[in-house]
Amino acid sequence: MSAAEKESNRDVRRRRMIVLIPLFAFLALAALFMFRLGAGDPSRIPSALIGHPAPSTNLPPLAGLERDGKPVPGIDSAAFPGEVTVLNVWASWCVPCRDEAPLLVTLAADPRIRVMGINYKDAPDNARRFLNRFGNPFAANGSDANGRAAIEWGVYGVPETFVVGRDGRIAYKLIGPITPENLQQALRPAIEKSLAAR
């Protein structure tokens, strides 16, 4: 093999390496991204609002919604202090919201807490049909038609559930639907801790 051929082969190898280096870098970054995406439980994403006062939230009631023959009020942020509140952000178009609905109804049966809802970007007729079908656990339910309140609460997507202590501060945030497992392992303990705090 002549010196010119050897030099030509080296040039070909250099060009291949120049092409392969960005490809390997991209594959390494993609693998890291996939690992980080799959490694964590999204319901454990910390909320910057934990320990802070609940956002000022004044939402109109869901038109025509009743519970026990009485209109269900909207949300008034002045109502948070004084009681332990479980606030659920939900929508009729949210499939996981259907699965968690019976668990919210069970929580609402506990007289020590108040269950409130924020109906996120939903049509009132659809929201009322949803609650008539799956049960209405909400002592108060605000209609967040434009999604502004959800942004103020730091909501990533529906459903999400917050525990607000008697002091009006956010004590816990659950991202994703309530399940029998996280109800017992995370949500109930957060509620009990808030109930025990004075």
MIMIVO-288908 format. One record per residue: residue in three letters; residue number from 1; x, y, z of N, C-alpha, C, O in turn. Coordinates in Angstrom, 2 decimals. Layout:
// MIMIVO-288908
{pt "ALA",NUM,{X,Y,Z},{X,Y,Z},{X,Y,Z},{X,Y,Z}}
...
***
This chain:
// MIMIVO-288908
{pt "MET",1,{0.85,-1.18,0.00},{0.00,0.00,0.00},{0.90,1.24,0.00},{1.84,1.36,0.79}}
{pt "SER",2,{0.59,2.13,-0.88},{1.42,3.32,-1.03},{1.10,4.32,0.08},{0.09,4.20,0.78}}
{pt "ALA",3,{1.97,5.28,0.23},{1.78,6.32,1.24},{0.53,7.13,0.96},{-0.16,7.55,1.89}}
{pt "ALA",4,{0.22,7.35,-0.31},{-0.98,8.11,-0.67},{-2.24,7.34,-0.28},{-3.21,7.93,0.19}}
{pt "GLU",5,{-2.22,6.01,-0.48},{-3.38,5.20,-0.11},{-3.57,5.19,1.41},{-4.69,5.27,1.91}}
{pt "LYS",6,{-2.44,5.09,2.14},{-2.51,5.10,3.61},{-3.10,6.43,4.09},{-3.95,6.47,4.97}}
{pt "GLU",7,{-2.63,7.50,3.50},{-3.14,8.84,3.87},{-4.63,8.95,3.54},{-5.39,9.53,4.32}}
{pt "SER",8,{-5.05,8.41,2.40},{-6.46,8.43,2.00},{-7.31,7.65,2.99},{-8.40,8.08,3.36}}
{pt "ASN",9,{-6.81,6.47,3.43},{-7.55,5.65,4.41},{-7.68,6.40,5.74},{-8.73,6.34,6.38}}
{pt "ARG",10,{-6.62,7.11,6.16},{-6.68,7.88,7.40},{-7.72,9.00,7.30},{-8.46,9.26,8.25}}
{pt "ASP",11,{-7.78,9.66,6.14},{-8.77,10.71,5.93},{-10.19,10.17,6.01},{-11.08,10.82,6.58}}
{pt "VAL",12,{-10.41,8.99,5.44},{-11.73,8.37,5.48},{-12.11,8.06,6.94},{-13.24,8.32,7.36}}
{pt "ARG",13,{-11.16,7.52,7.70},{-11.42,7.20,9.12},{-11.70,8.47,9.93},{-12.58,8.48,10.79}}
{pt "ARG",14,{-10.96,9.55,9.65},{-11.19,10.82,10.34},{-12.59,11.36,10.05},{-13.29,11.82,10.95}}
{pt "ARG",15,{-12.99,11.30,8.78},{-14.33,11.77,8.41},{-15.41,10.95,9.11},{-16.40,11.50,9.60}}
{pt "ARG",16,{-15.21,9.65,9.16},{-16.19,8.79,9.85},{-16.27,9.16,11.33},{-17.35,9.22,11.91}}
{pt "MET",17,{-15.12,9.42,11.94},{-15.11,9.77,13.36},{-15.81,11.12,13.58},{-16.56,11.29,14.54}}
{pt "ILE",18,{-15.56,12.05,12.68},{-16.20,13.37,12.81},{-17.72,13.23,12.72},{-18.45,13.95,13.40}}
{pt "VAL",19,{-18.19,12.32,11.89},{-19.63,12.08,11.76},{-20.15,11.32,12.98},{-21.26,11.59,13.44}}
{pt "LEU",20,{-19.38,10.37,13.49},{-19.85,9.52,14.58},{-19.84,10.21,15.94},{-20.66,9.88,16.80}}
{pt "ILE",21,{-18.93,11.15,16.16},{-18.85,11.81,17.47},{-20.16,12.51,17.83},{-20.67,12.29,18.93}}
{pt "PRO",22,{-20.75,13.34,16.95},{-22.05,13.94,17.30},{-23.15,12.90,17.48},{-24.04,13.07,18.32}}
{pt "LEU",23,{-23.10,11.83,16.70},{-24.10,10.77,16.84},{-23.99,10.12,18.22},{-25.01,9.91,18.88}}
{pt "PHE",24,{-22.76,9.80,18.66},{-22.57,9.21,19.99},{-22.99,10.19,21.09},{-23.59,9.78,22.08}}
{pt "ALA",25,{-22.67,11.45,20.91},{-23.07,12.45,21.90},{-24.59,12.55,22.00},{-25.15,12.61,23.09}}
{pt "PHE",26,{-25.26,12.55,20.85},{-26.72,12.59,20.84},{-27.30,11.36,21.53},{-28.22,11.47,22.34}}
{pt "LEU",27,{-26.77,10.17,21.20},{-27.27,8.93,21.81},{-27.05,8.93,23.33},{-27.91,8.47,24.08}}
{pt "ALA",28,{-25.91,9.45,23.78},{-25.64,9.52,25.22},{-26.63,10.46,25.90},{-27.16,10.13,26.97}}
{pt "LEU",29,{-26.89,11.62,25.31},{-27.87,12.55,25.88},{-29.28,11.97,25.88},{-30.03,12.13,26.84}}
{pt "ALA",30,{-29.63,11.29,24.79},{-30.96,10.67,24.72},{-31.11,9.59,25.79},{-32.16,9.48,26.42}}
{pt "ALA",31,{-30.06,8.80,25.99},{-30.11,7.75,27.03},{-30.23,8.37,28.41},{-31.00,7.88,29.24}}
{pt "LEU",32,{-29.49,9.44,28.67},{-29.58,10.12,29.96},{-30.98,10.69,30.17},{-31.54,10.56,31.26}}
{pt "PHE",33,{-31.53,11.31,29.15},{-32.88,11.86,29.23},{-33.90,10.77,29.54},{-34.75,10.93,30.42}}
{pt "MET",34,{-33.82,9.65,28.82},{-34.77,8.56,29.05},{-34.62,7.97,30.45},{-35.60,7.61,31.10}}
{pt "PHE",35,{-33.38,7.86,30.91},{-33.14,7.35,32.26},{-33.77,8.26,33.30},{-34.45,7.79,34.21}}
{pt "ARG",36,{-33.54,9.57,33.17},{-34.08,10.53,34.14},{-35.60,10.59,34.06},{-36.27,10.75,35.08}}
{pt "LEU",37,{-36.13,10.45,32.87},{-37.58,10.49,32.69},{-38.24,9.28,33.35},{-39.29,9.41,33.97}}
{pt "GLY",38,{-37.63,8.13,33.21},{-38.22,6.92,33.77},{-37.82,6.63,35.19},{-38.44,5.79,35.85}}
{pt "ALA",39,{-36.79,7.31,35.70},{-36.25,6.98,37.01},{-37.12,7.48,38.15},{-37.17,6.87,39.21}}
{pt "GLY",40,{-37.79,8.58,37.94},{-38.52,9.18,39.06},{-40.01,8.96,38.99},{-40.58,8.74,37.92}}
{pt "ASP",41,{-40.62,9.01,40.14},{-42.07,8.95,40.25},{-42.58,10.38,40.10},{-42.26,11.23,40.92}}
{pt "PRO",42,{-43.38,10.66,39.04},{-43.81,12.04,38.83},{-44.65,12.59,39.98},{-44.73,13.81,40.14}}
{pt "SER",43,{-45.27,11.71,40.77},{-46.07,12.21,41.89},{-45.19,12.72,43.02},{-45.70,13.30,43.99}}
{pt "ARG",44,{-43.88,12.52,42.91},{-42.97,12.98,43.95},{-42.24,14.27,43.57},{-41.30,14.68,44.26}}
{pt "ILE",45,{-42.67,14.90,42.49},{-42.06,16.18,42.12},{-42.36,17.17,43.25},{-43.53,17.38,43.59}}
{pt "PRO",46,{-41.33,17.78,43.82},{-41.60,18.70,44.93},{-42.32,19.96,44.43},{-42.10,20.41,43.31}}
{pt "SER",47,{-43.15,20.50,45.28},{-43.85,21.72,44.94},{-43.21,22.87,45.69},{-42.92,22.77,46.88}}
{pt "ALA",48,{-42.98,23.96,44.99},{-42.41,25.15,45.62},{-43.40,25.78,46.59},{-43.02,26.63,47.40}}
{pt "LEU",49,{-44.68,25.37,46.52},{-45.71,25.98,47.37},{-45.85,25.31,48.73},{-46.52,25.86,49.61}}
{pt "ILE",50,{-45.23,24.15,48.93},{-45.36,23.46,50.21},{-44.86,24.38,51.32},{-43.76,24.92,51.25}}
{pt "GLY",51,{-45.69,24.54,52.36},{-45.34,25.40,53.48},{-45.71,26.86,53.28},{-45.60,27.65,54.22}}
{pt "HIS",52,{-46.15,27.22,52.09},{-46.55,28.60,51.80},{-48.08,28.72,51.87},{-48.80,27.73,51.73}}
{pt "PRO",53,{-48.57,29.93,52.08},{-50.03,30.12,52.08},{-50.64,29.70,50.74},{-50.05,29.89,49.68}}
{pt "ALA",54,{-51.83,29.14,50.83},{-52.55,28.78,49.61},{-52.74,30.03,48.76},{-53.01,31.11,49.30}}
{pt "PRO",55,{-52.59,29.90,47.44},{-52.77,31.08,46.58},{-54.16,31.69,46.75},{-55.13,30.99,47.03}}
{pt "SER",56,{-54.22,32.98,46.57},{-55.51,33.66,46.61},{-56.37,33.13,45.47},{-56.09,33.38,44.30}}
{pt "THR",57,{-57.41,32.39,45.83},{-58.23,31.72,44.83},{-59.69,32.04,45.07},{-60.29,31.58,46.04}}
{pt "ASN",58,{-60.25,32.84,44.21},{-61.67,33.15,44.27},{-62.27,32.77,42.93},{-62.07,33.45,41.92}}
{pt "LEU",59,{-63.01,31.67,42.93},{-63.58,31.15,41.69},{-65.10,31.06,41.80},{-65.63,30.74,42.87}}
{pt "PRO",60,{-65.79,31.35,40.72},{-67.25,31.23,40.75},{-67.67,29.77,40.85},{-66.91,28.87,40.48}}
{pt "PRO",61,{-68.87,29.53,41.35},{-69.35,28.15,41.44},{-69.61,27.56,40.06},{-69.78,28.29,39.08}}
{pt "LEU",62,{-69.63,26.27,40.00},{-70.01,25.56,38.78},{-71.52,25.74,38.63},{-72.28,25.24,39.46}}
{pt "ALA",63,{-71.95,26.42,37.61},{-73.35,26.79,37.44},{-74.25,25.56,37.50},{-74.04,24.57,36.80}}
{pt "GLY",64,{-75.28,25.65,38.35},{-76.28,24.60,38.44},{-75.89,23.40,39.29},{-76.67,22.45,39.39}}
{pt "LEU",65,{-74.72,23.40,39.89},{-74.29,22.26,40.70},{-74.90,22.33,42.09},{-74.83,23.35,42.77}}
{pt "GLU",66,{-75.51,21.21,42.49},{-76.12,21.12,43.82},{-75.60,19.90,44.54},{-75.17,18.92,43.93}}
{pt "ARG",67,{-75.65,19.98,45.87},{-75.30,18.85,46.73},{-76.30,18.86,47.89},{-76.45,19.87,48.58}}
{pt "ASP",68,{-76.96,17.76,48.09},{-77.99,17.65,49.12},{-79.07,18.72,48.95},{-79.57,19.27,49.93}}
{pt "GLY",69,{-79.41,19.02,47.69},{-80.47,19.97,47.39},{-80.09,21.43,47.53},{-80.94,22.30,47.37}}
{pt "LYS",70,{-78.81,21.71,47.83},{-78.37,23.09,47.99},{-77.30,23.41,46.95},{-76.51,22.53,46.59}}
{pt "PRO",71,{-77.25,24.65,46.47},{-76.20,25.02,45.51},{-74.81,24.87,46.14},{-74.60,25.23,47.30}}
{pt "VAL",72,{-73.89,24.33,45.38},{-72.51,24.19,45.84},{-71.81,25.51,45.55},{-71.79,25.98,44.41}}
{pt "PRO",73,{-71.21,26.13,46.60},{-70.57,27.43,46.39},{-69.27,27.29,45.60},{-68.71,26.20,45.47}}
{pt "GLY",74,{-68.79,28.42,45.09},{-67.48,28.47,44.46},{-66.41,28.49,45.54},{-66.69,28.21,46.71}}
{pt "ILE",75,{-65.21,28.82,45.15},{-64.09,28.83,46.10},{-63.76,30.26,46.48},{-63.62,31.14,45.63}}
{pt "ASP",76,{-63.64,30.46,47.78},{-63.21,31.74,48.34},{-61.97,31.46,49.17},{-62.03,30.66,50.11}}
{pt "SER",77,{-60.86,32.08,48.85},{-59.61,31.78,49.55},{-59.68,32.08,51.04},{-58.89,31.54,51.81}}
{pt "ALA",78,{-60.60,32.93,51.45},{-60.76,33.22,52.87},{-61.28,32.01,53.63},{-61.22,31.98,54.86}}
{pt "ALA",79,{-61.81,31.00,52.92},{-62.37,29.82,53.57},{-61.31,28.80,53.97},{-61.61,27.88,54.73}}
{pt "PHE",80,{-60.08,28.93,53.47},{-59.07,27.92,53.78},{-58.66,27.90,55.25},{-58.67,26.83,55.86}}
{pt "PRO",81,{-58.30,29.03,55.85},{-57.90,28.96,57.26},{-59.04,28.47,58.15},{-60.20,28.82,57.96}}
{pt "GLY",82,{-58.66,27.66,59.12},{-59.64,27.17,60.10},{-60.01,25.72,59.95},{-60.38,25.08,60.93}}
{pt "GLU",83,{-59.91,25.17,58.75},{-60.24,23.76,58.52},{-59.16,23.11,57.67},{-58.49,23.77,56.87}}
{pt "VAL",84,{-58.99,21.80,57.85},{-58.11,21.05,56.96},{-58.89,20.78,55.69},{-60.00,20.24,55.72}}
{pt "THR",85,{-58.30,21.17,54.55},{-58.98,21.07,53.27},{-58.20,20.20,52.31},{-56.99,20.32,52.19}}
{pt "VAL",86,{-58.92,19.32,51.64},{-58.35,18.56,50.52},{-58.90,19.21,49.27},{-60.11,19.20,49.03}}
{pt "LEU",87,{-58.00,19.78,48.47},{-58.39,20.47,47.25},{-57.98,19.62,46.05},{-56.80,19.30,45.88}}
{pt "ASN",88,{-58.96,19.26,45.23},{-58.72,18.40,44.07},{-58.96,19.20,42.79},{-60.00,19.82,42.62}}
{pt "VAL",89,{-57.96,19.16,41.88},{-58.09,19.81,40.58},{-58.50,18.71,39.60},{-57.78,17.72,39.44}}
{pt "TRP",90,{-59.64,18.88,38.94},{-60.24,17.80,38.15},{-60.92,18.36,36.91},{-61.09,19.57,36.76}}
{pt "ALA",91,{-61.31,17.45,36.02},{-62.07,17.80,34.82},{-62.85,16.58,34.35},{-62.44,15.44,34.58}}
{pt "SER",92,{-63.97,16.82,33.70},{-64.80,15.70,33.21},{-64.09,14.94,32.10},{-64.34,13.75,31.92}}
{pt "TRP",93,{-63.22,15.60,31.34},{-62.51,14.97,30.23},{-61.27,14.19,30.68},{-60.60,13.57,29.87}}
{pt "CYS",94,{-60.98,14.24,31.97},{-59.80,13.59,32.55},{-60.16,12.15,32.93},{-60.93,11.91,33.86}}
{pt "VAL",95,{-59.58,11.19,32.20},{-59.89,9.78,32.45},{-59.47,9.33,33.85},{-60.26,8.66,34.52}}
{pt "PRO",96,{-58.25,9.67,34.34},{-57.89,9.25,35.70},{-58.79,9.86,36.78},{-58.91,9.30,37.87}}
{pt "CYS",97,{-59.43,11.00,36.48},{-60.35,11.60,37.45},{-61.53,10.67,37.74},{-62.06,10.67,38.85}}
{pt "ARG",98,{-61.92,9.89,36.76},{-63.02,8.93,36.96},{-62.61,7.85,37.94},{-63.40,7.42,38.79}}
{pt "ASP",99,{-61.36,7.41,37.83},{-60.87,6.35,38.72},{-60.74,6.82,40.16},{-60.97,6.05,41.09}}
{pt "GLU",100,{-60.37,8.09,40.35},{-60.17,8.58,41.71},{-61.46,9.08,42.36},{-61.49,9.30,43.57}}
{pt "ALA",101,{-62.52,9.27,41.57},{-63.77,9.85,42.10},{-64.31,9.10,43.32},{-64.67,9.75,44.30}}
{pt "PRO",102,{-64.38,7.75,43.31},{-64.90,7.07,44.51},{-64.03,7.31,45.75},{-64.55,7.33,46.87}}
{pt "LEU",103,{-62.74,7.48,45.57},{-61.85,7.72,46.70},{-62.07,9.12,47.27},{-61.97,9.32,48.48}}
{pt "LEU",104,{-62.37,10.09,46.41},{-62.70,11.43,46.89},{-64.02,11.43,47.65},{-64.17,12.12,48.66}}
{pt "VAL",105,{-64.98,10.65,47.17},{-66.27,10.53,47.87},{-66.05,9.94,49.26},{-66.66,10.37,50.23}}
{pt "THR",106,{-65.16,8.94,49.35},{-64.82,8.34,50.65},{-64.17,9.37,51.57},{-64.51,9.47,52.74}}
{pt "LEU",107,{-63.22,10.15,51.01},{-62.58,11.19,51.82},{-63.59,12.21,52.32},{-63.51,12.67,53.46}}
{pt "ALA",108,{-64.55,12.57,51.48},{-65.54,13.58,51.84},{-66.44,13.13,52.99},{-67.07,13.95,53.65}}
{pt "ALA",109,{-66.50,11.83,53.22},{-67.32,11.30,54.31},{-66.67,11.54,55.67},{-67.33,11.40,56.70}}
{pt "ASP",110,{-65.40,11.90,55.69},{-64.68,12.18,56.95},{-65.07,13.58,57.42},{-64.72,14.56,56.76}}
{pt "PRO",111,{-65.80,13.70,58.54},{-66.29,15.02,58.97},{-65.17,15.95,59.46},{-65.42,17.14,59.68}}
{pt "ARG",112,{-63.96,15.44,59.63},{-62.86,16.27,60.12},{-62.23,17.13,59.04},{-61.48,18.06,59.33}}
{pt "ILE",113,{-62.53,16.80,57.77},{-61.92,17.53,56.66},{-62.99,18.06,55.71},{-64.15,17.63,55.74}}
{pt "ARG",114,{-62.58,18.99,54.89},{-63.46,19.54,53.87},{-62.81,19.24,52.52},{-61.62,19.49,52.33}}
{pt "VAL",115,{-63.60,18.72,51.57},{-63.10,18.44,50.23},{-63.64,19.51,49.29},{-64.85,19.72,49.20}}
{pt "MET",116,{-62.71,20.18,48.60},{-63.08,21.23,47.65},{-62.49,20.88,46.29},{-61.53,20.12,46.20}}
{pt "GLY",117,{-63.07,21.43,45.23},{-62.59,21.13,43.89},{-62.37,22.37,43.06},{-63.02,23.40,43.25}}
{pt "ILE",118,{-61.44,22.24,42.14},{-61.26,23.23,41.08},{-61.52,22.50,39.78},{-60.76,21.61,39.40}}
{pt "ASN",119,{-62.59,22.88,39.10},{-62.94,22.27,37.81},{-62.17,23.00,36.73},{-62.41,24.17,36.45}}
{pt "TYR",120,{-61.23,22.28,36.10},{-60.23,22.88,35.22},{-60.66,22.82,33.75},{-60.86,21.75,33.19}}
{pt "LYS",121,{-60.80,24.01,33.13},{-61.07,24.14,31.69},{-62.11,23.15,31.20},{-61.83,22.33,30.32}}
{pt "ASP",122,{-63.29,23.22,31.76},{-64.33,22.25,31.49},{-65.63,22.95,31.11},{-65.86,24.09,31.49}}
{pt "ALA",123,{-66.46,22.26,30.36},{-67.80,22.77,30.05},{-68.70,22.46,31.25},{-68.71,21.33,31.73}}
{pt "PRO",124,{-69.46,23.44,31.74},{-70.29,23.21,32.93},{-71.23,22.01,32.81},{-71.38,21.25,33.77}}
{pt "ASP",125,{-71.86,21.81,31.65},{-72.77,20.66,31.48},{-72.02,19.35,31.65},{-72.51,18.43,32.31}}
{pt "ASN",126,{-70.83,19.26,31.06},{-70.03,18.03,31.18},{-69.59,17.80,32.61},{-69.59,16.67,33.10}}
{pt "ALA",127,{-69.21,18.88,33.30},{-68.76,18.76,34.69},{-69.91,18.29,35.59},{-69.71,17.42,36.44}}
{pt "ARG",128,{-71.09,18.85,35.40},{-72.25,18.42,36.21},{-72.59,16.97,35.93},{-72.87,16.21,36.87}}
{pt "ARG",129,{-72.58,16.56,34.65},{-72.86,15.15,34.31},{-71.85,14.22,34.98},{-72.21,13.16,35.49}}
{pt "PHE",130,{-70.58,14.63,34.96},{-69.52,13.84,35.59},{-69.82,13.62,37.06},{-69.77,12.49,37.55}}
{pt "LEU",131,{-70.13,14.70,37.78},{-70.39,14.59,39.22},{-71.68,13.84,39.51},{-71.78,13.15,40.52}}
{pt "ASN",132,{-72.68,13.97,38.65},{-73.91,13.20,38.84},{-73.65,11.71,38.65},{-74.27,10.88,39.32}}
{pt "ARG",133,{-72.75,11.38,37.75},{-72.45,9.97,37.46},{-71.51,9.35,38.50},{-71.74,8.23,38.95}}
{pt "PHE",134,{-70.45,10.09,38.88},{-69.42,9.50,39.73},{-69.50,9.94,41.19},{-68.75,9.44,42.03}}
{pt "GLY",135,{-70.40,10.85,41.51},{-70.55,11.33,42.88},{-69.91,12.69,43.04},{-68.89,13.00,42.42}}
{pt "ASN",136,{-70.52,13.51,43.90},{-70.02,14.86,44.15},{-69.46,14.93,45.57},{-70.22,15.03,46.53}}
{pt "PRO",137,{-68.13,14.88,45.70},{-67.54,14.95,47.03},{-67.30,16.38,47.52},{-66.87,16.57,48.66}}
{pt "PHE",138,{-67.58,17.38,46.68},{-67.11,18.73,46.94},{-68.09,19.57,47.76},{-69.25,19.73,47.39}}
{pt "ALA",139,{-67.59,20.09,48.88},{-68.36,21.05,49.68},{-68.35,22.41,48.99},{-69.26,23.22,49.19}}
{pt "ALA",140,{-67.33,22.66,48.19},{-67.22,23.87,47.36},{-66.47,23.48,46.10},{-65.57,22.64,46.14}}
{pt "ASN",141,{-66.85,24.07,44.99},{-66.20,23.76,43.72},{-66.16,25.01,42.86},{-67.19,25.59,42.54}}
{pt "GLY",142,{-64.96,25.41,42.50},{-64.79,26.59,41.67},{-64.56,26.22,40.22},{-63.93,25.20,39.92}}
{pt "SER",143,{-65.08,27.03,39.34},{-64.92,26.81,37.90},{-63.73,27.63,37.40},{-63.77,28.86,37.41}}
{pt "ASP",144,{-62.68,26.95,36.97},{-61.46,27.59,36.46},{-61.46,27.48,34.94},{-60.70,26.71,34.36}}
{pt "ALA",145,{-62.32,28.26,34.30},{-62.54,28.15,32.86},{-61.30,28.48,32.03},{-61.09,27.87,30.98}}
{pt "ASN",146,{-60.49,29.42,32.49},{-59.32,29.81,31.70},{-58.02,29.19,32.20},{-56.97,29.39,31.60}}
{pt "GLY",147,{-58.07,28.44,33.30},{-56.88,27.75,33.82},{-55.96,28.62,34.66},{-54.90,28.17,35.06}}
{pt "ARG",148,{-56.34,29.85,34.92},{-55.49,30.78,35.67},{-55.25,30.31,37.11},{-54.12,30.37,37.60}}
{pt "ALA",149,{-56.29,29.84,37.78},{-56.12,29.38,39.17},{-55.19,28.17,39.23},{-54.37,28.07,40.14}}
{pt "ALA",150,{-55.31,27.27,38.27},{-54.43,26.09,38.26},{-52.97,26.51,38.12},{-52.09,25.91,38.74}}
{pt "ILE",151,{-52.71,27.54,37.32},{-51.34,28.03,37.18},{-50.85,28.58,38.51},{-49.71,28.32,38.91}}
{pt "GLU",152,{-51.69,29.33,39.21},{-51.29,29.90,40.50},{-51.01,28.81,41.54},{-50.18,28.99,42.42}}
{pt "TRP",153,{-51.71,27.68,41.42},{-51.48,26.56,42.34},{-50.30,25.69,41.89},{-49.92,24.76,42.60}}
{pt "GLY",154,{-49.71,25.99,40.74},{-48.57,25.21,40.26},{-48.95,23.85,39.73},{-48.18,22.89,39.85}}
{pt "VAL",155,{-50.14,23.74,39.15},{-50.64,22.46,38.65},{-49.93,22.10,37.35},{-49.83,22.91,36.43}}
{pt "TYR",156,{-49.43,20.85,37.30},{-48.79,20.33,36.09},{-49.83,19.79,35.11},{-49.66,19.90,33.90}}
{pt "GLY",157,{-50.89,19.21,35.64},{-51.96,18.62,34.84},{-52.96,17.97,35.76},{-52.65,17.66,36.91}}
{pt "VAL",158,{-54.16,17.75,35.26},{-55.19,17.13,36.10},{-55.06,15.61,36.05},{-54.65,15.06,35.03}}
{pt "PRO",159,{-55.39,14.93,37.13},{-55.76,15.46,38.44},{-54.54,15.73,39.31},{-53.48,15.12,39.16}}
{pt "GLU",160,{-54.73,16.65,40.22},{-53.76,16.92,41.28},{-54.55,17.22,42.54},{-55.66,17.75,42.49}}
{pt "THR",161,{-53.96,16.88,43.68},{-54.65,17.05,44.95},{-53.72,17.70,45.96},{-52.54,17.34,46.06}}
{pt "PHE",162,{-54.25,18.65,46.70},{-53.49,19.38,47.71},{-54.15,19.18,49.07},{-55.37,19.03,49.17}}
{pt "VAL",163,{-53.32,19.19,50.12},{-53.83,19.25,51.49},{-53.44,20.63,52.01},{-52.26,21.00,52.02}}
{pt "VAL",164,{-54.43,21.37,52.46},{-54.22,22.70,53.02},{-54.55,22.62,54.50},{-55.65,22.21,54.88}}
{pt "GLY",165,{-53.59,23.01,55.34},{-53.78,22.95,56.79},{-54.70,24.02,57.31},{-55.11,24.92,56.58}}
{pt "ARG",166,{-55.01,23.92,58.60},{-55.87,24.91,59.25},{-55.29,26.32,59.17},{-56.02,27.31,59.22}}
{pt "ASP",167,{-53.97,26.38,59.06},{-53.30,27.69,58.99},{-53.36,28.31,57.59},{-52.83,29.39,57.37}}
{pt "GLY",168,{-54.02,27.61,56.65},{-54.14,28.12,55.29},{-52.91,27.89,54.44},{-52.80,28.44,53.34}}
{pt "ARG",169,{-51.98,27.09,54.94},{-50.76,26.79,54.20},{-50.86,25.42,53.53},{-51.50,24.51,54.05}}
{pt "ILE",170,{-50.22,25.29,52.36},{-50.22,24.02,51.64},{-49.28,23.06,52.37},{-48.09,23.34,52.54}}
{pt "ALA",171,{-49.83,21.93,52.77},{-49.05,20.94,53.52},{-48.56,19.79,52.65},{-47.55,19.15,52.96}}
{pt "TYR",172,{-49.28,19.53,51.55},{-48.94,18.37,50.73},{-49.52,18.54,49.34},{-50.55,19.18,49.15}}
{pt "LYS",173,{-48.82,17.95,48.35},{-49.31,17.97,46.97},{-49.12,16.59,46.37},{-48.03,16.01,46.44}}
{pt "LEU",174,{-50.18,16.06,45.78},{-50.13,14.78,45.08},{-50.36,15.05,43.60},{-51.40,15.57,43.20}}
{pt "ILE",175,{-49.37,14.70,42.79},{-49.49,14.85,41.35},{-50.00,13.54,40.78},{-49.46,12.48,41.08}}
{pt "GLY",176,{-51.04,13.62,39.98},{-51.63,12.41,39.41},{-52.85,11.99,40.21},{-53.22,12.64,41.18}}
{pt "PRO",177,{-53.47,10.89,39.79},{-54.71,10.48,40.44},{-54.48,9.88,41.82},{-53.43,9.32,42.11}}
{pt "ILE",178,{-55.49,10.03,42.65},{-55.50,9.33,43.94},{-55.76,7.86,43.65},{-56.68,7.53,42.90}}
{pt "THR",179,{-54.95,6.99,44.22},{-55.13,5.55,44.09},{-55.29,4.97,45.49},{-54.96,5.65,46.47}}
{pt "PRO",180,{-55.78,3.74,45.61},{-55.86,3.16,46.96},{-54.50,3.14,47.66},{-54.42,3.33,48.88}}
{pt "GLU",181,{-53.43,2.92,46.89},{-52.09,2.85,47.48},{-51.63,4.21,47.99},{-51.25,4.34,49.15}}
{pt "ASN",182,{-51.67,5.24,47.11},{-51.15,6.53,47.58},{-52.11,7.21,48.56},{-51.70,8.08,49.32}}
{pt "LEU",183,{-53.37,6.80,48.54},{-54.30,7.32,49.55},{-53.85,6.88,50.94},{-53.81,7.69,51.87}}
{pt "GLN",184,{-53.51,5.59,51.08},{-53.10,5.07,52.39},{-51.67,5.46,52.76},{-51.38,5.74,53.92}}
{pt "GLN",185,{-50.79,5.47,51.77},{-49.36,5.67,52.07},{-48.95,7.13,52.12},{-47.96,7.46,52.78}}
{pt "ALA",186,{-49.66,8.00,51.44},{-49.21,9.40,51.37},{-50.30,10.41,51.74},{-50.08,11.27,52.58}}
{pt "LEU",187,{-51.46,10.31,51.11},{-52.48,11.35,51.29},{-53.08,11.32,52.70},{-53.16,12.36,53.36}}
{pt "ARG",188,{-53.50,10.15,53.17},{-54.08,10.08,54.53},{-53.07,10.50,55.59},{-53.43,11.25,56.50}}
{pt "PRO",189,{-51.80,10.03,55.51},{-50.84,10.52,56.52},{-50.67,12.04,56.48},{-50.52,12.66,57.53}}
{pt "ALA",190,{-50.69,12.65,55.29},{-50.58,14.11,55.21},{-51.81,14.78,55.83},{-51.70,15.81,56.50}}
{pt "ILE",191,{-52.99,14.19,55.61},{-54.21,14.73,56.22},{-54.13,14.61,57.74},{-54.42,15.57,58.45}}
{pt "GLU",192,{-53.74,13.43,58.22},{-53.65,13.22,59.68},{-52.64,14.17,60.31},{-52.88,14.71,61.40}}
{pt "LYS",193,{-51.53,14.39,59.65},{-50.51,15.31,60.17},{-51.08,16.72,60.25},{-50.83,17.44,61.22}}
{pt "SER",194,{-51.84,17.13,59.23},{-52.46,18.46,59.25},{-53.53,18.56,60.33},{-53.67,19.60,60.97}}
{pt "LEU",195,{-54.26,17.48,60.54},{-55.29,17.49,61.59},{-54.66,17.59,62.98},{-55.22,18.22,63.88}}
{pt "ALA",196,{-53.48,16.98,63.14},{-52.81,16.98,64.44},{-52.16,18.33,64.74},{-51.96,18.67,65.91}}
{pt "ALA",197,{-51.83,19.08,63.71},{-51.17,20.39,63.90},{-52.18,21.39,64.44},{-53.34,21.40,64.01}}
{pt "ARG",198,{-51.77,22.21,65.35},{-52.66,23.23,65.93},{-52.16,24.61,65.63},{-52.77,25.59,66.04}}
***
